[in-house]
Amino acid sequence: MAHFAEIGTDNVILRVIVVANQVLVDGDGNEQESLGQAFCRDLLGGTWKQTSYNATIRKNFASAGYTYDSSKDAFIPPKPYASWLLDDSTCLWSAPSEMPTDGKKYSWEEDSKSWVEIK
């Protein structure tokens, strides 16, 4: 099964649907994203891009609330904290400092912009 994400006018993902693989197969037996996009558009309207559970295309599996960045051709999750930075290679957000690896549990505290031990 193939998955397609509907992209809103603000590039925010509205929904993700499943499309049968045979919809994407052209007359030569090759999968074509454009066929899936046309199928989704004809059925539901809107603008669609294919997404992949194993992140083989567009960096991350799309989900409602993610953003599609056309310059990176990637789906980007919502930014969890104002101070976090986007990793351009994965299109995932990361804290400005690494979480400690001392075996304790931590959560991010945005006010102090640091990891705080969970007690």
C-alpha positions, 0 to 999 in steps of 0.5 A, spaced: 500 500 500 502 507 498 500 513 502 499 520 500 499 526 504 494 532 503 498 538 503 494 545 505 495 552 502 499 553 508 503 547 506 501 543 513 499 536 512 491 535 513 491 528 512 494 521 510 490 516 506 492 509 503 492 508 496 492 501 493 499 500 489 496 498 483 493 505 482 500 507 481 502 502 476 503 505 469 502 501 462 509 499 463 509 496 470 512 502 473 510 505 479 509 513 478 507 518 484 503 522 479 498 517 478 497 516 485 497 524 486 492 524 480 487 519 483 487 522 490 486 529 487 480 526 482 477 523 488 478 528 494 481 534 491 487 538 493 494 537 493 498 530 494 505 528 495 507 521 497 510 519 503 513 512 506 513 509 512 520 507 512 522 514 510 525 512 503 522 519 500 521 525 503 525 524 509 519 522 514 513 519 514 507 525 514 502 526 519 497 531 520 500 537 522 507 536 519 509 541 514 511 540 507 518 543 505 518 544 497 525 546 497 527 540 502 522 536 499 521 533 506 515 532 511 517 536 517 514 534 524 511 540 528 517 544 532 516 542 539 520 548 543 522 554 540 529 553 541 530 547 538 533 546 531 532 543 525 537 538 522 537 539 515 539 532 514 534 528 517 529 534 517 527 532 525 528 537 530 533 537 536 535 540 542 540 545 542 544 541 547 545 533 548 540 530 553 545 527 558 546 519 557 547 517 565 542 513 565 537 517 568 530 520 565 530 527 563 525 532 560 526 538 556 525 545 560 524 551 555 525 556 560 532 554 562 533 551 555 536 545 558 535 538 560 532 537 567 532 530 571 525 527 572 525 525 579 
